[in-house]
Amino acid sequence: MERSTRVQSATITGTEVREEGGKKFTVYKVELRSEIGPWVVWRRYRQFHELDAKIKERNPSFPGRLPQKKMGGNMKPEFVEERKNFLQQYLKDLVADPNAAGSPEFRAFIDANRSCSGKLSDALGSGSGASSSTKQKLQRKIAVLGFMGVGKSAVTIQFTEGHFAEPYSPTIENTFQKVIRHKGIEYQTDILDTAGQDEYQIFHTRYAMGIHGYILMYSIVSRRSFDMVSTIRDKLLNAVGTENIPHVLVGNKSDLVHEREVATEEGQRLADEWGVPFIESSAKFNTNIEEIFRKLILQCEAGQEGSDGEKKCLIM
Ligand SMILES: Nc1nc2c(ncn2[C@@H]2O[C@H](COP(=O)(O)OP(=O)(O)OP(=O)(O)O)[C@@H](O)[C@H]2O)c(=O)[nH]1
């Protein structure tokens, strides 16, 4: 299955005035559509400008033209409306150009995980193709997926904050950060702790964009969560459009040995079928927690260094 998620349209459907550090600015609401569904990002003019500079660097003959920068009066409604129309035309030209629309810069621009203040260069940190022998901090975005209550938050919190979050509170969505060092390279990991998924939920497109690797988790004390992890993986592969995405299978709550419903061999067999690493972990006792993230980063890097057809650490 080798399909790329192509953006079919990008439409500016509104504007909003926001404030940061006492400064007001306009943000443009961009509605995007692809075969995996619609999603929205908010972007300010400066981010369009940054995108355009990168696109032109890559392809100086790209025909899209941005409206000129303006020093004052750029909050006036008539000016914002005019700029919006210009930006709309720019996006239309961009989507119509397969090279520009398929570029990592545009992928980062439409990444729903980025805010309207984030710099494009930060989002592209990992996609620069830098050699793994040089010392630098690379950004890796990881999403943790799995059925409700399997311990996605507990594992993430144990890894990033070093304690066990005992009381159960269903997650809506959270992002955590931690630096991992591996072979002299520092990886700035952003971990997206997602809401528990089941077979009826539509897979959020934002879980398919801008993520380098996935932790697919079940609980060894829940047969249902083990059955569900394959369904979630199918939805993920379908949304991302390729099987070549770094992921690991995790059976959490390994400390609850007397309540076990899924044998270690079953987890291992499934991971072998998928061709990915398998780890049993306990967030409660901090067993194998770092191992999960290390294995995922390793898998990511192995793909990047490997030959064609290998799992690649890419921004989808
Ligand atoms: N014994 C044990 N309990 C765990 C472990 N990991 C998580 N738990 C408990 O399981 C419950 C659910 O954990 P969460 O981390 O909130 O699960 P989640 O997957 O984030 O849940 P949702 O946000 O609903 O999807 C909590 O009461 C945790 O304390 C573990 O390794 N061992």
The ligand as an SDF file (V2000), in Angstrom:
LIG
                    3D

 32 34  0  0  0  0  0  0  0  0999 V2000
   -1.0500   -1.4130   37.5540 N   0  0  0  0  0  0  0  0  0  0  0  0
   -0.8920   -0.5550   36.5570 C   0  0  0  0  0  0  0  0  0  0  0  0
   -1.8040    0.4040   36.3150 N   0  0  0  0  0  0  0  0  0  0  0  0
   -1.5910    1.2460   35.2920 C   0  0  0  0  0  0  0  0  0  0  0  0
   -0.4560    1.1770   34.4700 C   0  0  0  0  0  0  0  0  0  0  0  0
   -0.5420    2.1520   33.5340 N   0  0  0  0  0  0  0  0  0  0  0  0
   -1.6880    2.8130   33.7660 C   0  0  0  0  0  0  0  0  0  0  0  0
   -2.3190    2.2770   34.8250 N   0  0  0  0  0  0  0  0  0  0  0  0
   -3.5890    2.7130   35.3890 C   0  0  0  0  0  0  0  0  0  0  0  0
   -4.6020    2.5210   34.4210 O   0  0  0  0  0  0  0  0  0  0  0  0
   -5.5240    3.5990   34.4580 C   0  0  0  0  0  0  0  0  0  0  0  0
   -5.6320    4.2420   33.0750 C   0  0  0  0  0  0  0  0  0  0  0  0
   -4.3790    4.8300   32.7880 O   0  0  0  0  0  0  0  0  0  0  0  0
   -4.2440    6.0760   31.7840 P   0  0  0  0  0  0  0  0  0  0  0  0
   -2.8160    6.3700   31.6500 O   0  0  0  0  0  0  0  0  0  0  0  0
   -5.1370    7.1940   32.2070 O   0  0  0  0  0  0  0  0  0  0  0  0
   -4.8330    5.4060   30.4700 O   0  0  0  0  0  0  0  0  0  0  0  0
   -5.0690    6.0950   29.0290 P   0  0  0  0  0  0  0  0  0  0  0  0
   -4.7810    5.0660   28.0170 O   0  0  0  0  0  0  0  0  0  0  0  0
   -4.3370    7.3750   28.9370 O   0  0  0  0  0  0  0  0  0  0  0  0
   -6.6480    6.3660   29.1120 O   0  0  0  0  0  0  0  0  0  0  0  0
   -7.5530    7.2910   28.0890 P   0  0  0  0  0  0  0  0  0  0  0  0
   -7.0690    8.6740   28.2530 O   0  0  0  0  0  0  0  0  0  0  0  0
   -8.9470    7.1030   28.5710 O   0  0  0  0  0  0  0  0  0  0  0  0
   -7.3860    6.7460   26.7460 O   0  0  0  0  0  0  0  0  0  0  0  0
   -5.0650    4.5730   35.5490 C   0  0  0  0  0  0  0  0  0  0  0  0
   -5.7410    4.3150   36.7440 O   0  0  0  0  0  0  0  0  0  0  0  0
   -3.5830    4.2210   35.6850 C   0  0  0  0  0  0  0  0  0  0  0  0
   -3.0950    4.4930   36.9890 O   0  0  0  0  0  0  0  0  0  0  0  0
    0.5110    0.1630   34.7590 C   0  0  0  0  0  0  0  0  0  0  0  0
    1.5380    0.0070   34.0970 O   0  0  0  0  0  0  0  0  0  0  0  0
    0.2310   -0.6890   35.8110 N   0  0  0  0  0  0  0  0  0  0  0  0
  1  2  1  0
  2  3  2  0
  2 32  1  0
  3  4  1  0
  4  5  2  0
  4  8  1  0
  5  6  1  0
  5 30  1  0
  6  7  2  0
  7  8  1  0
  8  9  1  0
  9 10  1  0
  9 28  1  0
 10 11  1  0
 11 12  1  0
 11 26  1  0
 12 13  1  0
 13 14  1  0
 14 15  2  0
 14 16  1  0
 14 17  1  0
 17 18  1  0
 18 19  2  0
 18 20  1  0
 18 21  1  0
 21 22  1  0
 22 23  2  0
 22 24  1  0
 22 25  1  0
 26 27  1  0
 26 28  1  0
 28 29  1  0
 30 31  2  0
 30 32  1  0
M  END
$$$$
